[in-house]
Amino acid sequence: MAPTVARRRVLNRRIRLFAAATITYNIIEAIAALWAGGAADSSALIGFGLDSVIEVASALALSWQFSAKDPERREHLTLRIIAVSFFALAAFVAADSIRSLAGGGEAQHSLPGIVIAALSLAIMPVLSWAQRRAGRELGSRTAVADSKQTLLCTYLSAVLLVGLVLNSALGWWWADAGAALAIAGLAVREGINAWRGDACCAVPQRVAAAADRPEGCCPDCTSSTPVPDSAGRPQLGLQPIRKS
């Protein structure tokens, strides 16, 4: 069930293209969000902009991995880089949110921030889905983990949009800091998953039936036993777990 050599080449190129698209979009998004967050003294917007910077770092790590002739050899280190990026985001956003809630500054209305969040909410789910699909077929835990980084941006966009709208419409300045804390919590969870290498969905899509999957995993989860390719070499495509 592992992809053929030709198919793996196609998927490798596709993942590099998705990483390049992520880098390009998030550089623009980071500049806009950090500018808008500074102007409005918005912890959530600044955190969102920093998440975009971290997404760039994560995508660069993924590009570095798949630039190698044997990307699997760099997978472990790339997962660590992605995990650390999540933790760095959570630490800064949580600290800035607590400062804001303690009276360090109330966020102002930010129309540019609302526009940025709405655009990201429309773009990020598509990019995340496409990358996750390619990563699962290839059996790449790093591609799936990076797609979760992109998916987190979707959640951040929704939380950010709600916080900014509540602040603008009702004057609930604390909603901004509350949204930022929610962002930090999501980042910690995904960082832990990436550090552990818990990317259950990084497997070929045609796998075992539901009764054969480990409890608590995603629908297509499998074991960590490599599937050999036509030359007998282990591949990242994983064999389904069979219960005795």
C-alpha positions in Angstrom: 0.0 0.0 0.0 3.0 2.3 0.1 3.3 4.8 -2.8 5.5 3.8 -5.8 8.8 5.5 -6.3 7.3 7.7 -9.1 4.4 8.7 -6.9 6.7 9.5 -4.0 8.6 11.9 -6.2 5.4 13.7 -7.2 4.3 13.9 -3.5 7.7 15.2 -2.5 7.5 18.0 -5.1 3.9 18.8 -4.1 4.9 19.1 -0.4 7.7 21.5 -1.3 5.2 23.6 -3.3 2.8 23.7 -0.4 5.7 24.7 1.9 6.7 27.5 -0.5 3.0 28.8 -0.6 2.9 28.7 3.2 6.1 30.7 3.5 5.0 33.3 1.0 1.5 33.9 2.5 2.7 33.9 6.1 5.4 36.4 5.5 2.8 38.8 4.2 0.4 37.9 6.9 3.0 38.3 9.7 4.0 41.8 8.5 0.3 42.9 8.3 -0.7 41.3 11.6 2.3 42.6 13.6 1.7 46.1 12.3 -2.0 46.0 13.0 -1.4 44.5 16.5 1.1 47.1 17.4 -1.2 49.9 16.3 -4.2 48.5 18.3 -2.1 47.1 21.2 -3.8 43.8 20.5 -2.2 40.7 22.2 -4.2 38.4 20.0 -3.1 40.1 16.8 0.5 40.2 17.8 0.3 36.5 18.7 -1.3 35.8 15.4 1.5 37.6 13.6 4.1 35.7 15.6 2.3 32.5 14.7 2.8 33.4 11.1 6.5 33.9 11.7 6.7 30.5 13.3 4.7 28.9 10.5 7.4 30.3 8.1 10.1 28.6 10.3 8.1 25.4 10.3 7.6 25.4 6.5 11.3 26.2 6.0 12.2 23.2 8.1 9.9 21.1 6.0 11.5 22.4 2.8 14.9 21.6 4.2 13.8 18.1 5.0 12.4 17.4 1.5 15.3 19.0 -0.3 17.3 16.0 0.7 17.6 12.8 -1.4 16.4 10.8 1.6 13.9 13.1 3.5 13.1 10.4 6.1 16.6 10.8 7.6 15.7 14.4 8.6 12.2 13.7 9.8 13.0 13.4 13.5 14.9 16.7 13.7 12.2 18.5 11.6 9.5 17.3 14.0 11.6 18.7 16.9 11.9 22.1 15.1 8.1 22.2 14.5 7.4 21.3 18.2 9.7 24.0 19.5 8.1 26.5 17.3 4.7 25.7 18.8 6.1 26.1 22.4 7.8 29.4 21.5 4.5 30.8 20.2 2.6 29.6 23.3 5.1 31.2 25.7 5.1 34.6 24.2 1.3 34.8 23.6 0.5 33.6 27.1 2.9 36.1 28.7 1.6 39.0 26.7 -2.1 38.1 27.4 -1.4 37.9 31.1 0.2 41.4 30.9 -2.8 42.7 29.1 -5.3 41.2 31.6 -3.3 42.6 34.5 -3.8 46.1 33.2 -0.8 46.4 30.9 -2.9 47.8 28.1 -6.4 47.5 26.5 -6.7 46.5 22.9 -8.3 49.0 20.6 -10.6 48.5 17.6 -8.8 47.1 14.6 -10.5 46.9 11.2 -7.3 45.8 9.5 -7.0 43.0 12.1 -10.6 41.8 11.3 -9.8 41.7 7.6 -6.6 39.8 8.1 -8.3 37.2 10.3 -11.2 36.8 7.8 -8.8 36.3 4.9 -6.7 33.7 6.8 -9.9 31.9 7.8 -10.7 31.5 4.1 -7.2 30.5 2.8 -5.6 28.4 5.5 -8.1 25.5 5.6 -7.5 24.8 1.9 -3.8 24.9 2.2 -3.8 22.7 5.3 -6.1 20.1 3.7 -4.0 19.8 0.6 -0.7 19.4 2.5 -2.2 16.9 5.0 -3.6 14.8 2.1 -0.2 14.7 0.4 1.6 14.0 3.7 -0.8 11.1 4.6 -0.4 9.5 1.3 3.4 9.8 1.4 3.4 8.7 5.1 5.3 11.8 6.2 4.8 12.7 9.9 6.5 16.1 9.4 4.3 17.0 6.5 1.2 16.2 8.6 2.6 18.0 11.6 3.3 21.1 9.5 -0.2 20.9 8.0 -1.5 20.9 11.6 0.6 24.1 12.1 -1.3 25.6 9.2 -4.6 24.2 10.5 -3.9 25.9 13.8 -3.7 29.1 11.9 -7.3 28.5 10.9 -8.3 28.1 14.6 -6.4 31.1 15.5 -8.1 33.1 12.7 -11.5 32.1 14.0 -10.6 32.9 17.7 -9.0 36.1 16.7 -11.9 37.2 14.6 -14.4 36.6 17.4 -12.2 38.5 19.9 -11.7 41.5 17.6 -15.4 41.7 16.7 -16.4 41.5 20.4 -13.9 44.2 21.3 -15.1 46.4 18.4 -18.8 45.9 18.9 -19.2 45.6 22.6 -16.0 47.1 24.0 -14.9 43.8 25.6 -11.2 44.5 25.5 -10.5 41.4 27.7 -12.0 39.2 24.9 -8.8 39.9 22.9 -6.5 38.6 25.7 -8.8 35.7 26.3 -8.6 34.8 22.6 -4.8 35.0 22.8 -4.8 32.6 25.8 -6.9 30.1 23.8 -4.3 30.4 21.0 -1.5 29.6 23.5 -3.4 26.5 24.7 -3.8 25.1 21.2 -0.2 25.8 20.4 1.0 23.8 23.5 -1.2 20.8 22.6 0.1 20.7 19.0 3.7 21.2 20.2 3.4 18.2 22.5 2.0 16.1 19.7 4.8 17.1 17.3 7.5 16.4 19.9 6.1 12.9 20.6 5.8 12.3 16.8 2.0 11.7 17.3 1.0 12.1 13.6 -1.3 9.2 13.3 -2.7 10.4 10.1 0.7 10.3 8.4 -0.1 7.0 6.7 -1.5 5.9 3.3 -5.2 6.4 3.2 -6.1 2.8 2.2 -5.5 1.1 5.6 -7.1 -1.3 8.0 -10.8 -1.4 8.9 -12.1 0.6 11.8 -12.1 -2.5 14.1 -8.3 -2.9 13.5 -7.3 0.7 14.5 -5.7 1.5 17.9 -8.1 3.2 20.3 -7.8 7.0 20.5 -6.1 7.5 17.2 -7.3 9.1 14.0 -9.5 7.1 11.6 -6.5 6.0 9.4 -4.0 5.3 12.2 -1.6 2.4 11.8 1.4 0.9 13.5 5.0 2.0 13.1 6.0 -1.0 11.1 7.6 0.1 7.8 6.3 -1.2 4.6 9.1 -2.3 2.3 9.3 -0.9 -1.3 9.8 -3.0 -4.4 13.6 -3.2 -3.6 12.9 -4.4 0.0 13.8 -1.1 1.7 11.6 0.2 4.5 9.3 3.1 3.6 7.4 5.6 5.6 4.1 4.1 4.5 2.9 2.1 7.6 1.3 -1.2 7.9 -2.1 -1.5 9.6 -2.2 -2.9 13.1 -4.0 -6.2 13.3 -5.6 -7.4 16.5 -5.1 -11.0 17.5 
